[in-house]
Amino acid sequence: MTTEQLIHQITVKRRNLHQLEEQLALLQAQCIHEYTETFTYRKCLKCLKIESVHY
C-alpha cells in the first residue's frame, strides 16, 4: 500500500468516525436516561452515556 493510499484511507475513516460520533451524540441527547452509578461515574443503561460524578 502506498503512502497516498494510506493517507486517503485515514481521511475517509476520520470522516466516517466524525459522522458516527455525531449520530451517537444525537441518540444520547434524545435518550431518557436510566443511570447506574458508581463512586466516580454514572452510566446510562439505555444509551451508554457516561458522566463523571467525581469532583
All heavy atoms as a GROMACS GRO file, in nm:
protein
  466
    1MET      N    1   0.085  -0.118   0.000
    1MET     CA    2   0.000   0.000   0.000
    1MET      C    3   0.090   0.124   0.000
    1MET      O    4   0.187   0.132   0.074
    1MET     CB    5  -0.090  -0.002   0.123
    1MET     CG    6  -0.201   0.096   0.118
    1MET     SD    7  -0.321   0.078   0.251
    1MET     CE    8  -0.417  -0.057   0.186
    2THR      N    9   0.053   0.222  -0.080
    2THR     CA   10   0.133   0.343  -0.090
    2THR      C   11   0.097   0.443   0.020
    2THR      O   12  -0.008   0.432   0.085
    2THR     CB   13   0.112   0.412  -0.226
    2THR    OG1   14  -0.022   0.463  -0.231
    2THR    CG2   15   0.138   0.318  -0.343
    3THR      N   16   0.182   0.539   0.036
    3THR     CA   17   0.158   0.645   0.134
    3THR      C   18   0.030   0.721   0.102
    3THR      O   19  -0.051   0.750   0.190
    3THR     CB   20   0.278   0.742   0.137
    3THR    OG1   21   0.396   0.669   0.165
    3THR    CG2   22   0.257   0.851   0.240
    4GLU      N   23   0.008   0.750  -0.027
    4GLU     CA   24  -0.112   0.823  -0.067
    4GLU      C   25  -0.238   0.743  -0.034
    4GLU      O   26  -0.338   0.799   0.011
    4GLU     CB   27  -0.109   0.854  -0.217
    4GLU     CG   28  -0.012   0.962  -0.256
    4GLU     CD   29   0.126   0.906  -0.292
    4GLU    OE1   30   0.140   0.782  -0.306
    4GLU    OE2   31   0.219   0.986  -0.306
    5GLN      N   32  -0.233   0.612  -0.056
    5GLN     CA   33  -0.348   0.527  -0.026
    5GLN      C   34  -0.376   0.526   0.124
    5GLN      O   35  -0.492   0.532   0.166
    5GLN     CB   36  -0.324   0.385  -0.077
    5GLN     CG   37  -0.329   0.373  -0.227
    5GLN     CD   38  -0.285   0.235  -0.274
    5GLN    OE1   39  -0.195   0.172  -0.218
    5GLN    NE2   40  -0.349   0.187  -0.381
    6LEU      N   41  -0.272   0.518   0.204
    6LEU     CA   42  -0.290   0.520   0.349
    6LEU      C   43  -0.349   0.653   0.396
    6LEU      O   44  -0.440   0.656   0.479
    6LEU     CB   45  -0.157   0.493   0.420
    6LEU     CG   46  -0.107   0.349   0.414
    6LEU    CD1   47   0.034   0.341   0.472
    6LEU    CD2   48  -0.200   0.257   0.488
    7ILE      N   49  -0.298   0.762   0.343
    7ILE     CA   50  -0.349   0.894   0.381
    7ILE      C   51  -0.495   0.906   0.340
    7ILE      O   52  -0.578   0.957   0.417
    7ILE     CB   53  -0.262   1.005   0.318
    7ILE    CG1   54  -0.125   1.006   0.384
    7ILE    CG2   55  -0.331   1.142   0.329
    7ILE    CD1   56  -0.024   1.096   0.316
    8HIS      N   57  -0.530   0.857   0.223
    8HIS     CA   58  -0.669   0.860   0.178
    8HIS      C   59  -0.758   0.778   0.271
    8HIS      O   60  -0.866   0.822   0.311
    8HIS     CB   61  -0.680   0.808   0.035
    8HIS     CG   62  -0.820   0.801  -0.016
    8HIS    ND1   63  -0.894   0.914  -0.046
    8HIS    CD2   64  -0.902   0.696  -0.036
    8HIS    CE1   65  -1.014   0.877  -0.085
    8HIS    NE2   66  -1.021   0.744  -0.080
    9GLN      N   67  -0.713   0.658   0.308
    9GLN     CA   68  -0.792   0.574   0.398
    9GLN      C   69  -0.811   0.640   0.534
    9GLN      O   70  -0.920   0.636   0.592
    9GLN     CB   71  -0.724   0.438   0.417
    9GLN     CG   72  -0.751   0.342   0.306
    9GLN     CD   73  -0.705   0.200   0.341
    9GLN    OE1   74  -0.650   0.174   0.448
    9GLN    NE2   75  -0.729   0.109   0.248
   10ILE      N   76  -0.706   0.702   0.585
   10ILE     CA   77  -0.715   0.772   0.713
   10ILE      C   78  -0.816   0.886   0.704
   10ILE      O   79  -0.899   0.904   0.794
   10ILE     CB   80  -0.576   0.823   0.757
   10ILE    CG1   81  -0.487   0.706   0.796
   10ILE    CG2   82  -0.589   0.923   0.873
   10ILE    CD1   83  -0.341   0.743   0.815
   11THR      N   84  -0.813   0.962   0.597
   11THR     CA   85  -0.906   1.073   0.578
   11THR      C   86  -1.050   1.023   0.574
   11THR      O   87  -1.139   1.080   0.640
   11THR     CB   88  -0.872   1.149   0.448
   11THR    OG1   89  -0.738   1.195   0.455
   11THR    CG2   90  -0.966   1.266   0.426
   12VAL      N   91  -1.075   0.916   0.498
   12VAL     CA   92  -1.209   0.861   0.487
   12VAL      C   93  -1.257   0.809   0.622
   12VAL      O   94  -1.370   0.834   0.664
   12VAL     CB   95  -1.212   0.749   0.379
   12VAL    CG1   96  -1.343   0.672   0.385
   12VAL    CG2   97  -1.190   0.808   0.241
   13LYS      N   98  -1.172   0.739   0.693
   13LYS     CA   99  -1.211   0.681   0.822
   13LYS      C  100  -1.234   0.790   0.927
   13LYS      O  101  -1.324   0.777   1.010
   13LYS     CB  102  -1.107   0.578   0.868
   13LYS     CG  103  -1.110   0.454   0.780
   13LYS     CD  104  -1.012   0.350   0.826
   13LYS     CE  105  -1.002   0.235   0.730
   13LYS     NZ  106  -1.122   0.158   0.709
   14ARG      N  107  -1.157   0.897   0.922
   14ARG     CA  108  -1.181   1.009   1.014
   14ARG      C  109  -1.317   1.072   0.988
   14ARG      O  110  -1.390   1.107   1.080
   14ARG     CB  111  -1.072   1.115   1.000
   14ARG     CG  112  -0.945   1.082   1.072
   14ARG     CD  113  -0.847   1.196   1.066
   14ARG     NE  114  -0.724   1.159   1.135
   14ARG     CZ  115  -0.605   1.209   1.106
   14ARG    NH1  116  -0.593   1.299   1.011
   14ARG    NH2  117  -0.499   1.171   1.173
   15ARG      N  118  -1.352   1.087   0.860
   15ARG     CA  119  -1.482   1.143   0.823
   15ARG      C  120  -1.593   1.052   0.873
   15ARG      O  121  -1.693   1.098   0.930
   15ARG     CB  122  -1.490   1.161   0.672
   15ARG     CG  123  -1.608   1.241   0.626
   15ARG     CD  124  -1.608   1.265   0.474
   15ARG     NE  125  -1.480   1.313   0.424
   15ARG     CZ  126  -1.412   1.254   0.324
   15ARG    NH1  127  -1.459   1.148   0.264
   15ARG    NH2  128  -1.297   1.305   0.284
   16ASN      N  129  -1.577   0.922   0.853
   16ASN     CA  130  -1.677   0.826   0.900
   16ASN      C  131  -1.689   0.828   1.051
   16ASN      O  132  -1.800   0.822   1.106
   16ASN     CB  133  -1.643   0.684   0.852
   16ASN     CG  134  -1.659   0.668   0.702
   16ASN    OD1  135  -1.726   0.746   0.637
   16ASN    ND2  136  -1.596   0.566   0.648
   17LEU      N  137  -1.576   0.838   1.120
   17LEU     CA  138  -1.578   0.844   1.266
   17LEU      C  139  -1.652   0.968   1.313
   17LEU      O  140  -1.734   0.961   1.405
   17LEU     CB  141  -1.435   0.843   1.321
   17LEU     CG  142  -1.421   0.860   1.472
   17LEU    CD1  143  -1.493   0.748   1.547
   17LEU    CD2  144  -1.275   0.866   1.511
   18HIS      N  145  -1.628   1.080   1.248
   18HIS     CA  146  -1.696   1.204   1.285
   18HIS      C  147  -1.847   1.190   1.269
   18HIS      O  148  -1.924   1.232   1.356
   18HIS     CB  149  -1.643   1.320   1.201
   18HIS     CG  150  -1.705   1.451   1.234
   18HIS    ND1  151  -1.684   1.517   1.353
   18HIS    CD2  152  -1.790   1.530   1.164
   18HIS    CE1  153  -1.752   1.629   1.355
   18HIS    NE2  154  -1.818   1.639   1.241
   19GLN      N  155  -1.889   1.128   1.160
   19GLN     CA  156  -2.032   1.107   1.136
   19GLN      C  157  -2.092   1.016   1.244
   19GLN      O  158  -2.202   1.041   1.295
   19GLN     CB  159  -2.056   1.047   0.998
   19GLN     CG  160  -2.027   1.144   0.885
   19GLN     CD  161  -2.031   1.077   0.748
   19GLN    OE1  162  -2.027   0.955   0.736
   19GLN    NE2  163  -2.038   1.158   0.645
   20LEU      N  164  -2.020   0.910   1.280
   20LEU     CA  165  -2.068   0.819   1.385
   20LEU      C  166  -2.077   0.889   1.520
   20LEU      O  167  -2.172   0.869   1.596
   20LEU     CB  168  -1.978   0.696   1.393
   20LEU     CG  169  -1.984   0.600   1.276
   20LEU    CD1  170  -1.873   0.495   1.286
   20LEU    CD2  171  -2.120   0.534   1.267
   21GLU      N  172  -1.978   0.973   1.550
   21GLU     CA  173  -1.981   1.047   1.676
   21GLU      C  174  -2.100   1.143   1.680
   21GLU      O  175  -2.163   1.158   1.786
   21GLU     CB  176  -1.850   1.124   1.695
   21GLU     CG  177  -1.733   1.034   1.726
   21GLU     CD  178  -1.599   1.106   1.728
   21GLU    OE1  179  -1.586   1.211   1.662
   21GLU    OE2  180  -1.507   1.056   1.795
   22GLU      N  181  -2.132   1.205   1.569
   22GLU     CA  182  -2.249   1.293   1.564
   22GLU      C  183  -2.378   1.215   1.584
   22GLU      O  184  -2.468   1.260   1.655
   22GLU     CB  185  -2.254   1.369   1.431
   22GLU     CG  186  -2.150   1.477   1.420
   22GLU     CD  187  -2.155   1.550   1.287
   22GLU    OE1  188  -2.209   1.495   1.189
   22GLU    OE2  189  -2.102   1.663   1.281
   23GLN      N  190  -2.388   1.098   1.524
   23GLN     CA  191  -2.507   1.014   1.540
   23GLN      C  192  -2.522   0.969   1.686
   23GLN      O  193  -2.632   0.971   1.741
   23GLN     CB  194  -2.499   0.890   1.450
   23GLN     CG  195  -2.515   0.920   1.303
   23GLN     CD  196  -2.494   0.798   1.216
   23GLN    OE1  197  -2.475   0.687   1.264
   23GLN    NE2  198  -2.495   0.818   1.086
   24LEU      N  199  -2.410   0.931   1.748
   24LEU     CA  200  -2.413   0.889   1.888
   24LEU      C  201  -2.456   1.005   1.978
   24LEU      O  202  -2.540   0.988   2.067
   24LEU     CB  203  -2.276   0.837   1.931
   24LEU     CG  204  -2.262   0.798   2.077
   24LEU    CD1  205  -2.360   0.687   2.115
   24LEU    CD2  206  -2.119   0.757   2.107
   25ALA      N  207  -2.401   1.122   1.954
   25ALA     CA  208  -2.437   1.240   2.034
   25ALA      C  209  -2.586   1.270   2.023
   25ALA      O  210  -2.651   1.302   2.123
   25ALA     CB  211  -2.354   1.360   1.992
   26LEU      N  212  -2.641   1.257   1.903
   26LEU     CA  213  -2.784   1.282   1.884
   26LEU      C  214  -2.868   1.179   1.958
   26LEU      O  215  -2.964   1.214   2.027
   26LEU     CB  216  -2.818   1.280   1.735
   26LEU     CG  217  -2.963   1.305   1.698
   26LEU    CD1  218  -3.007   1.444   1.746
   26LEU    CD2  219  -2.984   1.292   1.548
   27LEU      N  220  -2.831   1.052   1.948
   27LEU     CA  221  -2.904   0.948   2.020
   27LEU      C  222  -2.899   0.970   2.171
   27LEU      O  223  -2.999   0.956   2.240
   27LEU     CB  224  -2.846   0.810   1.987
   27LEU     CG  225  -2.878   0.754   1.849
   27LEU    CD1  226  -2.798   0.626   1.824
   27LEU    CD2  227  -3.026   0.727   1.835
   28GLN      N  228  -2.781   1.005   2.222
   28GLN     CA  229  -2.767   1.026   2.365
   28GLN      C  230  -2.842   1.150   2.410
   28GLN      O  231  -2.896   1.153   2.520
   28GLN     CB  232  -2.619   1.032   2.403
   28GLN     CG  233  -2.553   0.895   2.392
   28GLN     CD  234  -2.405   0.896   2.424
   28GLN    OE1  235  -2.337   0.996   2.407
   28GLN    NE2  236  -2.356   0.782   2.468
   29ALA      N  237  -2.849   1.252   2.326
   29ALA     CA  238  -2.922   1.374   2.361
   29ALA      C  239  -3.073   1.348   2.367
   29ALA      O  240  -3.144   1.411   2.445
   29ALA     CB  241  -2.892   1.484   2.260
   30GLN      N  242  -3.122   1.254   2.289
   30GLN     CA  243  -3.265   1.224   2.284
   30GLN      C  244  -3.306   1.118   2.386
   30GLN      O  245  -3.425   1.096   2.407
   30GLN     CB  246  -3.303   1.176   2.143
   30GLN     CG  247  -3.287   1.284   2.039
   30GLN     CD  248  -3.311   1.232   1.898
   30GLN    OE1  249  -3.305   1.113   1.872
   30GLN    NE2  250  -3.336   1.324   1.806
   31CYS      N  251  -3.211   1.054   2.449
   31CYS     CA  252  -3.239   0.944   2.542
   31CYS      C  253  -3.300   0.997   2.672
   31CYS      O  254  -3.263   1.103   2.723
   31CYS     CB  255  -3.109   0.871   2.573
   31CYS     SG  256  -3.127   0.730   2.685
   32ILE      N  257  -3.394   0.922   2.725
   32ILE     CA  258  -3.442   0.945   2.861
   32ILE      C  259  -3.360   0.850   2.948
   32ILE      O  260  -3.385   0.730   2.953
   32ILE     CB  261  -3.593   0.917   2.872
   32ILE    CG1  262  -3.670   1.011   2.778
   32ILE    CG2  263  -3.639   0.932   3.017
   32ILE    CD1  264  -3.817   0.980   2.766
   33HIS      N  265  -3.258   0.907   3.011
   33HIS     CA  266  -3.154   0.828   3.075
   33HIS      C  267  -3.204   0.750   3.198
   33HIS      O  268  -3.287   0.799   3.274
   33HIS     CB  269  -3.038   0.917   3.118
   33HIS     CG  270  -2.977   0.992   3.005
   33HIS    ND1  271  -2.912   0.931   2.900
   33HIS    CD2  272  -2.971   1.125   2.978
   33HIS    CE1  273  -2.868   1.022   2.815
   33HIS    NE2  274  -2.904   1.142   2.861
   34GLU      N  275  -3.150   0.630   3.211
   34GLU     CA  276  -3.166   0.547   3.331
   34GLU      C  277  -3.026   0.509   3.374
   34GLU      O  278  -2.962   0.423   3.314
   34GLU     CB  279  -3.248   0.422   3.298
   34GLU     CG  280  -3.391   0.450   3.260
   34GLU     CD  281  -3.469   0.325   3.223
   34GLU    OE1  282  -3.422   0.213   3.254
   34GLU    OE2  283  -3.575   0.340   3.162
   35TYR      N  284  -2.978   0.576   3.478
   35TYR     CA  285  -2.838   0.561   3.517
   35TYR      C  286  -2.817   0.453   3.622
   35TYR      O  287  -2.899   0.430   3.709
   35TYR     CB  288  -2.784   0.693   3.574
   35TYR     CG  289  -2.764   0.800   3.470
   35TYR    CD1  290  -2.851   0.907   3.460
   35TYR    CD2  291  -2.656   0.795   3.384
   35TYR    CE1  292  -2.832   1.007   3.366
   35TYR    CE2  293  -2.636   0.895   3.290
   35TYR     CZ  294  -2.723   1.000   3.281
   35TYR     OH  295  -2.704   1.099   3.189
   36THR      N  296  -2.700   0.390   3.611
   36THR     CA  297  -2.645   0.310   3.719
   36THR      C  298  -2.521   0.388   3.764
   36THR      O  299  -2.450   0.445   3.681
   36THR     CB  300  -2.610   0.167   3.674
   36THR    OG1  301  -2.560   0.095   3.785
   36THR    CG2  302  -2.508   0.164   3.563
   37GLU      N  303  -2.497   0.393   3.894
   37GLU     CA  304  -2.390   0.479   3.943
   37GLU      C  305  -2.284   0.400   4.019
   37GLU      O  306  -2.313   0.301   4.084
   37GLU     CB  307  -2.448   0.587   4.033
   37GLU     CG  308  -2.542   0.679   3.959
   37GLU     CD  309  -2.577   0.804   4.038
   37GLU    OE1  310  -2.500   0.844   4.128
   37GLU    OE2  311  -2.681   0.863   4.006
   38THR      N  312  -2.161   0.450   4.006
   38THR     CA  313  -2.050   0.401   4.088
   38THR      C  314  -2.000   0.522   4.166
   38THR      O  315  -2.058   0.630   4.159
   38THR     CB  316  -1.936   0.342   4.002
   38THR    OG1  317  -1.872   0.449   3.931
   38THR    CG2  318  -1.986   0.236   3.906
   39PHE      N  319  -1.890   0.505   4.234
   39PHE     CA  320  -1.835   0.614   4.314
   39PHE      C  321  -1.788   0.730   4.227
   39PHE      O  322  -1.796   0.846   4.267
   39PHE     CB  323  -1.719   0.561   4.400
   39PHE     CG  324  -1.656   0.664   4.487
   39PHE    CD1  325  -1.725   0.718   4.595
   39PHE    CD2  326  -1.528   0.710   4.460
   39PHE    CE1  327  -1.667   0.815   4.675
   39PHE    CE2  328  -1.469   0.807   4.540
   39PHE     CZ  329  -1.538   0.859   4.648
   40THR      N  330  -1.739   0.701   4.107
   40THR     CA  331  -1.677   0.805   4.026
   40THR      C  332  -1.755   0.843   3.900
   40THR      O  333  -1.726   0.946   3.840
   40THR     CB  334  -1.536   0.763   3.983
   40THR    OG1  335  -1.544   0.639   3.913
   40THR    CG2  336  -1.445   0.748   4.104
   41TYR      N  337  -1.848   0.761   3.856
   41TYR     CA  338  -1.922   0.793   3.734
   41TYR      C  339  -2.060   0.730   3.736
   41TYR      O  340  -2.089   0.643   3.817
   41TYR     CB  341  -1.845   0.749   3.609
   41TYR     CG  342  -1.836   0.599   3.593
   41TYR    CD1  343  -1.931   0.528   3.520
   41TYR    CD2  344  -1.731   0.527   3.650
   41TYR    CE1  345  -1.923   0.390   3.506
   41TYR    CE2  346  -1.722   0.390   3.636
   41TYR     CZ  347  -1.818   0.322   3.564
   41TYR     OH  348  -1.811   0.185   3.550
   42ARG      N  349  -2.143   0.776   3.643
   42ARG     CA  350  -2.271   0.711   3.622
   42ARG      C  351  -2.286   0.683   3.474
   42ARG      O  352  -2.236   0.758   3.389
   42ARG     CB  353  -2.387   0.795   3.676
   42ARG     CG  354  -2.408   0.927   3.610
   42ARG     CD  355  -2.515   1.004   3.683
   42ARG     NE  356  -2.553   1.123   3.605
   42ARG     CZ  357  -2.664   1.190   3.624
   42ARG    NH1  358  -2.748   1.153   3.719
   42ARG    NH2  359  -2.692   1.294   3.552
   43LYS      N  360  -2.354   0.572   3.443
   43LYS     CA  361  -2.365   0.525   3.305
   43LYS      C  362  -2.511   0.495   3.275
   43LYS      O  363  -2.578   0.425   3.351
   43LYS     CB  364  -2.281   0.399   3.289
   43LYS     CG  365  -2.286   0.336   3.153
   43LYS     CD  366  -2.195   0.214   3.151
   43LYS     CE  367  -2.203   0.138   3.024
   43LYS     NZ  368  -2.116   0.020   3.027
   44CYS      N  369  -2.559   0.549   3.163
   44CYS     CA  370  -2.696   0.523   3.122
   44CYS      C  371  -2.707   0.379   3.072
   44CYS      O  372  -2.627   0.335   2.990
   44CYS     CB  373  -2.740   0.620   3.012
   44CYS     SG  374  -2.907   0.588   2.952
   45LEU      N  375  -2.805   0.308   3.121
   45LEU     CA  376  -2.823   0.168   3.082
   45LEU      C  377  -2.878   0.156   2.940
   45LEU      O  378  -2.864   0.051   2.878
   45LEU     CB  379  -2.918   0.100   3.180
   45LEU     CG  380  -2.871   0.095   3.325
   45LEU    CD1  381  -2.983   0.044   3.415
   45LEU    CD2  382  -2.746   0.010   3.337
   46LYS      N  383  -2.938   0.262   2.888
   46LYS     CA  384  -3.000   0.256   2.756
   46LYS      C  385  -2.907   0.303   2.644
   46LYS      O  386  -2.894   0.236   2.542
   46LYS     CB  387  -3.128   0.339   2.756
   46LYS     CG  388  -3.236   0.279   2.848
   46LYS     CD  389  -3.346   0.374   2.888
   46LYS     CE  390  -3.422   0.437   2.779
   46LYS     NZ  391  -3.534   0.519   2.827
   47CYS      N  392  -2.841   0.416   2.663
   47CYS     CA  393  -2.758   0.471   2.555
   47CYS      C  394  -2.608   0.466   2.584
   47CYS      O  395  -2.528   0.508   2.502
   47CYS     CB  396  -2.800   0.614   2.524
   47CYS     SG  397  -2.750   0.734   2.650
   48LEU      N  398  -2.573   0.420   2.704
   48LEU     CA  399  -2.433   0.402   2.747
   48LEU      C  400  -2.356   0.532   2.766
   48LEU      O  401  -2.234   0.532   2.773
   48LEU     CB  402  -2.357   0.310   2.651
   48LEU     CG  403  -2.421   0.173   2.627
   48LEU    CD1  404  -2.338   0.091   2.531
   48LEU    CD2  405  -2.444   0.098   2.757
   49LYS      N  406  -2.428   0.644   2.779
   49LYS     CA  407  -2.361   0.772   2.807
   49LYS      C  408  -2.299   0.765   2.946
   49LYS      O  409  -2.359   0.716   3.041
   49LYS     CB  410  -2.463   0.886   2.801
   49LYS     CG  411  -2.402   1.021   2.830
   49LYS     CD  412  -2.504   1.132   2.818
   49LYS     CE  413  -2.437   1.265   2.845
   49LYS     NZ  414  -2.530   1.376   2.823
   50ILE      N  415  -2.177   0.815   2.956
   50ILE     CA  416  -2.105   0.812   3.084
   50ILE      C  417  -2.080   0.956   3.128
   50ILE      O  418  -2.038   1.040   3.050
   50ILE     CB  419  -1.971   0.737   3.070
   50ILE    CG1  420  -1.999   0.590   3.037
   50ILE    CG2  421  -1.889   0.750   3.197
   50ILE    CD1  422  -1.876   0.508   3.012
   51GLU      N  423  -2.109   0.982   3.255
   51GLU     CA  424  -2.086   1.114   3.314
   51GLU      C  425  -2.003   1.095   3.440
   51GLU      O  426  -2.032   1.006   3.521
   51GLU     CB  427  -2.217   1.182   3.349
   51GLU     CG  428  -2.303   1.215   3.231
   51GLU     CD  429  -2.434   1.281   3.269
   51GLU    OE1  430  -2.466   1.287   3.391
   51GLU    OE2  431  -2.503   1.328   3.178
   52SER      N  432  -1.904   1.179   3.457
   52SER     CA  433  -1.822   1.175   3.577
   52SER      C  434  -1.897   1.240   3.692
   52SER      O  435  -1.960   1.344   3.675
   52SER     CB  436  -1.690   1.250   3.553
   52SER     OG  437  -1.617   1.255   3.673
   53VAL      N  438  -1.894   1.178   3.808
   53VAL     CA  439  -1.955   1.238   3.927
   53VAL      C  440  -1.847   1.266   4.031
   53VAL      O  441  -1.876   1.304   4.142
   53VAL     CB  442  -2.065   1.146   3.988
   53VAL    CG1  443  -2.182   1.136   3.892
   53VAL    CG2  444  -2.013   1.008   4.022
   54HIS      N  445  -1.722   1.247   3.993
   54HIS     CA  446  -1.609   1.273   4.082
   54HIS      C  447  -1.564   1.417   4.064
   54HIS      O  448  -1.530   1.460   3.956
   54HIS     CB  449  -1.494   1.178   4.049
   54HIS     CG  450  -1.376   1.194   4.140
   54HIS    ND1  451  -1.382   1.161   4.272
   54HIS    CD2  452  -1.252   1.239   4.116
   54HIS    CE1  453  -1.265   1.184   4.327
   54HIS    NE2  454  -1.184   1.232   4.235
   55TYR      N  455  -1.567   1.492   4.168
   55TYR     CA  456  -1.532   1.635   4.159
   55TYR      C  457  -1.398   1.660   4.221
   55TYR      O  458  -1.356   1.627   4.318
   55TYR     CB  459  -1.638   1.722   4.226
   55TYR     CG  460  -1.772   1.703   4.161
   55TYR    CD1  461  -1.873   1.636   4.226
   55TYR    CD2  462  -1.796   1.749   4.032
   55TYR    CE1  463  -1.996   1.617   4.166
   55TYR    CE2  464  -1.919   1.731   3.971
   55TYR     CZ  465  -2.019   1.665   4.041
   55TYR     OH  466  -2.141   1.647   3.981
   0.00000   0.00000   0.00000
